[in-house]
Amino acid sequence: MQHLAVTATGTYDGPRFRAIHISARMGCDPSMIDALISRAESLCYVTNTLRSDVEISVDAAGEPSIAGAP
């Protein structure tokens, strides 16, 4: 592949994205595109995470103020 340009566009729906569209322009033989996309989808951490029921956790703790600090 000689070059690759990728753009991701999200459709916002309140506090989340309703849809995400990925557009790729690849400097390769057009007959290779389907195989490259399939391989990329199987390896992409972001795609695989978004397509799953991922557990999200938050760890937060307060810290005492330093004397004189706002």
N, C-alpha and C positions, 0 to 999 in steps of 0.2 A: 504494500500500500504506500503510495507516494504522499498522500496527505489525508487529513481527517478534520472536519469542522462539525461540531455538534452544538445544537441549540435546544434547550429545554424550556417549554412554556407551560405555565400552570394556569388553570381556570379557577379563580378564587371564589369560594362559596362560604362567606362568613369566616369562622375561625379555622378553616381548613381548605385544602385544594379539592375540588370536585373531580378534576381531570388533569393529567399531565401528558403533554405531547412532546416527543423527542424527534428532532429532525437531524439527520446526518447526511453529510456530503462527503463521499469517499473517493479518493483517487485510486480506483482499482477497476478491474474488469467487472462490468455489471453482472456477469453470471456468478460472481462470488458473493454478491451482496446478501442473499438470503442465508447462506451458510455463516457468514460473518455475524449477522444479526442474531441468529440462533445461538451461536457460541457466546456472544457478548451477553445476551439475556441470561444464559445459564450461569455466567460467572459474575455478574454485576451485583455487588453487595446492596446497593441502593434499590434496584429493581426487586431483588429477592426479599428485601426487608419490607418494602411497600406492599408486596403481594401476599404477605403473611400476616398472621395475628401476633404481632410483636408485643412483648411485655415491655413497658416503659416504667422506670422507677426514678424517684427523685430523692436525693439525700441532701438535706439542708440543715444548717446549724447556725445559731446566733453566736456572735463573739462579743465579749465585753468591750465597751468603748475605752479608748485610751484617754486618760485625763486631759482635758483641754481640747480634744478633737471634736468636731461637730458631729 
